[in-house]
Amino acid sequence: MEANSVQKQRRTPISKGAALRFVVLLGVVSLFADMTYEGARSITGPYLAFLGASATTVGMVAGFGELIGYGLRLFSGYVSDRTGKYWAVTLLGYALNLIAVPLLALAGRWELAALLMITERVGKAIRSPARDAMLSHATKEMGRGWGFGLHEAMDQIGAMLGPIAVAAVLYFRGSYQNCFATLLVPALLALSVLLVARLLYPRPRDLEVGSTELETRGMPRVFWLYLASVALIAAGYADFPLIAFHFEKVASVSKVWVPTLYAVAMGVDALAALVFGRLFDREGISILIVSSLLSAFFAPFVFSSGFALAVVGMVLWGIGMGAQESIMRAAVAGMVPMDRRGSAYGILNAGYGLLWFLGSAIMGALYEFSLPAVIAFSMVAQFASIPLLFLVRKERRS
């Protein structure tokens, strides 16, 4: 593509400590935010049923929420780059994302509850590209793989604590409404820490040491190759509801162990994000190739009929999720100009979400006819990404 050579003014180098503090602050925000909405998502299905919604309605609300939650990232990423108001976009997104959850306690009808659930997904869509763009500036000095890996690890700690907190409220005879009301606490903590981060780091872009770089009017070819490879990985990655459905259908995992295995996968996700993130800083895109090859084998294990095999499969599934949420985001920062990263993250997230949605739908349909076909589709789609990742590695080296 045509490119314009633009000289960037050199800025005073920022210490790794300052960059690390910014990443940790946003990590704390994500920890409390995930406690809020992942805690809520663990009971939104039963809550809609409690309010009188049908199973079809529950499925449609969940599917539409995810689809719009990823699709809107195209728009929000573009807006954040176009206006340069990354903090404003991030704050708006988090506010919608988090305040919608405790308001569910006041929903007396399933229609209102469904609207709030979709609003929560819209908020996440608005803030994700802008937040990742700001993280990309801070992580250059400390290592992008390590920075994004650390952020993902803290994120997943919250994803484990939220459902546990909700389960505790329910255990002590609490109602669904009490659960949502309790989640107001981590929601307010997340917003408070976010405001502190905004005050301490009003210009996150200054965390990335300035240098002369070539800016392009469009995304470089390597980004589109990378997007294609990521889309294939997403298409072959079975969503957990389908996995849980299989566990219950073949009775390989008891009802008590289903959420436990999900929590195990989230813990593995956090650990894998740290390990693969650190390795990415040393070896580059090759580590994504390794993690993709490893996690591609989750399907024959989770779709088996044995408990031990299911555990192994969920560990592999968690490894893949950890790598995807850390390395995949880290790699983008080195492929596109600074002022296009919001758009790049928006495109990446939208493509990833759309193909994950379509792939999950295909695997759900295949499940009705042939379990081996589900396993084959999952593995073939993920293995098909490997040649593209080798091309990405070749272009990055050249």
VEXDOZA-460566 format. One line per field, with one value per residue (C-alpha): residue number from 1; x, y, z. Coordinates in steps of 0.25 Angstrom, whole numbers, plus 5000, padded with zeros to 4 digits. Layout:
BEGIN
k = c(NUM;...)
east = c(X;...)
north = c(Y;...)
up = c(Z;...)
This chain:
BEGIN
k = c(1;2;3;4;5;6;7;8;9;10;11;12;13;14;15;16;17;18;19;20;21;22;23;24;25;26;27;28;29;30;31;32;33;34;35;36;37;38;39;40;41;42;43;44;45;46;47;48;49;50;51;52;53;54;55;56;57;58;59;60;61;62;63;64;65;66;67;68;69;70;71;72;73;74;75;76;77;78;79;80;81;82;83;84;85;86;87;88;89;90;91;92;93;94;95;96;97;98;99;100;101;102;103;104;105;106;107;108;109;110;111;112;113;114;115;116;117;118;119;120;121;122;123;124;125;126;127;128;129;130;131;132;133;134;135;136;137;138;139;140;141;142;143;144;145;146;147;148;149;150;151;152;153;154;155;156;157;158;159;160;161;162;163;164;165;166;167;168;169;170;171;172;173;174;175;176;177;178;179;180;181;182;183;184;185;186;187;188;189;190;191;192;193;194;195;196;197;198;199;200;201;202;203;204;205;206;207;208;209;210;211;212;213;214;215;216;217;218;219;220;221;222;223;224;225;226;227;228;229;230;231;232;233;234;235;236;237;238;239;240;241;242;243;244;245;246;247;248;249;250;251;252;253;254;255;256;257;258;259;260;261;262;263;264;265;266;267;268;269;270;271;272;273;274;275;276;277;278;279;280;281;282;283;284;285;286;287;288;289;290;291;292;293;294;295;296;297;298;299;300;301;302;303;304;305;306;307;308;309;310;311;312;313;314;315;316;317;318;319;320;321;322;323;324;325;326;327;328;329;330;331;332;333;334;335;336;337;338;339;340;341;342;343;344;345;346;347;348;349;350;351;352;353;354;355;356;357;358;359;360;361;362;363;364;365;366;367;368;369;370;371;372;373;374;375;376;377;378;379;380;381;382;383;384;385;386;387;388;389;390;391;392;393;394;395;396;397;398)
east = c(5000;5004;5011;5014;5027;5024;5035;5031;5037;5045;5040;5047;5048;5038;5043;5039;5034;5024;5019;5017;5009;5000;4998;4996;4985;4978;4979;4973;4961;4960;4960;4949;4941;4942;4937;4925;4921;4926;4919;4906;4908;4909;4894;4888;4882;4875;4871;4864;4857;4852;4846;4839;4847;4848;4860;4860;4859;4871;4879;4876;4879;4893;4896;4892;4899;4912;4910;4908;4918;4929;4923;4923;4938;4940;4933;4938;4953;4951;4945;4956;4967;4959;4957;4969;4960;4964;4961;4947;4944;4949;4942;4929;4930;4933;4922;4912;4919;4918;4906;4897;4900;4895;4883;4879;4874;4863;4858;4844;4842;4851;4850;4857;4867;4871;4873;4882;4890;4892;4896;4907;4912;4911;4919;4930;4930;4932;4944;4952;4960;4963;4968;4977;4982;4986;4992;5000;5008;5011;5016;5026;5037;5033;5031;5018;5016;5019;5010;4998;5000;5000;4988;4981;4985;4979;4966;4964;4966;4954;4947;4949;4945;4932;4925;4930;4925;4911;4911;4914;4902;4893;4898;4894;4880;4882;4873;4878;4874;4884;4895;4894;4893;4905;4913;4911;4923;4934;4927;4930;4944;4947;4942;4949;4963;4960;4958;4971;4978;4972;4978;4992;4993;4985;4994;4997;5003;5015;5019;5024;5037;5036;5044;5043;5033;5026;5011;5002;4988;4983;4987;4999;4998;5004;4992;4982;4990;4990;4975;4972;4980;4973;4960;4963;4967;4954;4945;4951;4950;4938;4930;4929;4914;4915;4926;4917;4905;4914;4918;4904;4899;4909;4910;4925;4925;4915;4907;4916;4929;4924;4927;4939;4945;4942;4949;4961;4962;4961;4973;4981;4977;4984;4996;4998;4996;5008;5017;5014;5014;5028;5033;5026;5036;5048;5043;5032;5021;5027;5021;5007;5010;5014;5002;4992;4998;4997;4983;4977;4977;4966;4955;4957;4959;4947;4937;4941;4933;4943;4945;4960;4961;4951;4960;4972;4964;4960;4974;4978;4966;4970;4984;4979;4970;4982;4991;4979;4976;4991;5000;4989;4987;5002;5006;4997;5004;5017;5009;5002;5005;5002;4991;4984;4984;4970;4965;4974;4969;4955;4956;4964;4953;4941;4947;4951;4937;4930;4937;4936;4921;4920;4929;4922;4909;4914;4920;4906;4899;4909;4908;4894;4899;4913;4922;4935;4931;4931;4945;4950;4944;4951;4964;4965;4961;4972;4982;4979;4984;4998;5003;4997;5005;5018;5015;5013;5026;5033;5028;5031;5045;5047)
north = c(5000;5015;5020;5034;5036;5043;5047;5045;5054;5046;5047;5045;5030;5025;5015;5001;5003;5014;5005;4993;5001;5006;4991;4987;4998;4993;4979;4982;4989;4976;4968;4975;4977;4962;4959;4967;4962;4948;4946;4952;4943;4930;4932;4941;4928;4923;4938;4940;4926;4931;4944;4935;4935;4922;4914;4920;4934;4931;4926;4937;4948;4941;4939;4953;4959;4953;4956;4971;4971;4967;4974;4988;4987;4991;5004;5007;5004;5014;5025;5024;5025;5036;5045;5041;5041;5027;5030;5036;5023;5014;5021;5021;5006;5002;5010;5003;4990;4990;4998;4990;4978;4982;4989;4974;4973;4983;4976;4971;4966;4957;4968;4978;4968;4964;4979;4981;4968;4973;4987;4980;4974;4987;4994;4983;4985;5000;5000;4988;4993;5007;5000;4990;5002;5009;4996;4994;5007;5003;4989;4993;4996;4984;4974;4973;4958;4959;4972;4966;4953;4960;4967;4955;4947;4958;4958;4943;4943;4952;4943;4932;4940;4946;4932;4928;4940;4938;4923;4928;4937;4926;4916;4925;4925;4938;4941;4945;4959;4959;4953;4965;4975;4969;4971;4986;4985;4980;4989;5002;4997;4995;5009;5015;5009;5013;5028;5027;5022;5033;5043;5037;5034;5044;5042;5027;5029;5036;5022;5017;5023;5032;5028;5030;5021;5019;5021;5015;5019;5005;4993;4985;4972;4965;4969;4963;4950;4950;4953;4941;4932;4937;4935;4921;4918;4924;4916;4903;4907;4901;4910;4905;4904;4893;4886;4886;4881;4869;4867;4866;4858;4847;4848;4849;4860;4862;4875;4879;4877;4885;4899;4894;4890;4903;4910;4900;4905;4919;4917;4910;4922;4931;4923;4921;4936;4939;4927;4929;4944;4944;4934;4942;4954;4944;4936;4944;4939;4925;4923;4925;4914;4905;4909;4907;4893;4889;4894;4889;4875;4879;4875;4859;4860;4869;4862;4848;4840;4840;4849;4848;4851;4863;4869;4868;4874;4886;4888;4889;4898;4907;4908;4912;4923;4928;4929;4935;4946;4950;4947;4950;4964;4966;4963;4973;4985;4982;4981;4994;5009;5015;5023;5011;5002;5005;5001;4989;4983;4986;4979;4967;4966;4967;4956;4947;4948;4946;4934;4928;4930;4924;4912;4910;4910;4900;4891;4891;4887;4876;4871;4866;4857;4853;4855;4851;4862;4872;4868;4868;4882;4887;4882;4884;4899;4901;4894;4902;4914;4909;4911;4926;4928;4923;4934;4944;4940;4941;4955;4960;4955;4962)
up = c(5000;4998;5010;5015;5023;5035;5045;5060;5070;5080;5094;5107;5110;5121;5131;5131;5145;5140;5129;5138;5148;5136;5132;5146;5148;5136;5140;5154;5146;5137;5150;5156;5143;5140;5154;5151;5137;5138;5151;5145;5132;5141;5145;5134;5127;5139;5143;5129;5131;5145;5139;5129;5117;5108;5105;5090;5096;5105;5093;5084;5095;5098;5083;5079;5091;5086;5072;5074;5085;5075;5062;5069;5072;5057;5060;5073;5069;5057;5066;5076;5065;5058;5070;5078;5091;5095;5110;5107;5099;5109;5121;5113;5110;5124;5130;5121;5123;5138;5142;5134;5143;5157;5150;5146;5161;5158;5145;5147;5133;5124;5113;5122;5127;5112;5109;5120;5117;5102;5108;5116;5103;5096;5107;5106;5091;5092;5102;5097;5085;5091;5104;5096;5088;5101;5107;5094;5097;5111;5107;5097;5108;5117;5106;5099;5101;5116;5117;5110;5117;5131;5128;5123;5135;5144;5136;5137;5152;5152;5143;5154;5166;5160;5158;5172;5179;5172;5176;5190;5191;5185;5195;5207;5201;5194;5182;5167;5171;5183;5174;5164;5175;5181;5168;5170;5179;5169;5158;5166;5170;5155;5151;5163;5159;5144;5148;5156;5144;5136;5146;5147;5132;5124;5111;5111;5097;5104;5110;5097;5093;5081;5068;5053;5047;5034;5035;5025;5020;5021;5029;5024;5017;5029;5037;5028;5027;5042;5043;5034;5042;5055;5049;5045;5060;5065;5055;5060;5075;5081;5091;5105;5105;5094;5102;5115;5107;5102;5117;5121;5109;5111;5126;5125;5135;5147;5148;5160;5152;5140;5146;5153;5140;5134;5146;5144;5129;5134;5143;5132;5123;5133;5135;5120;5117;5126;5121;5106;5107;5113;5102;5091;5095;5093;5081;5074;5065;5066;5080;5075;5065;5076;5085;5073;5070;5084;5087;5074;5081;5091;5083;5083;5098;5102;5092;5098;5108;5120;5131;5131;5116;5118;5129;5119;5108;5117;5121;5106;5103;5114;5109;5095;5101;5109;5097;5089;5099;5101;5089;5079;5084;5087;5072;5066;5073;5065;5051;5050;5052;5066;5061;5055;5066;5071;5057;5056;5070;5066;5053;5060;5070;5061;5051;5063;5069;5056;5052;5066;5065;5052;5055;5068;5060;5050;5061;5068;5055;5052;5067;5064;5053;5055;5067;5059;5049;5060;5064;5050;5047;5060;5057;5042;5044;5054;5047;5034;5042;5043;5029;5030;5043;5036;5025;5036;5043;5029;5026;5040;5039;5025)
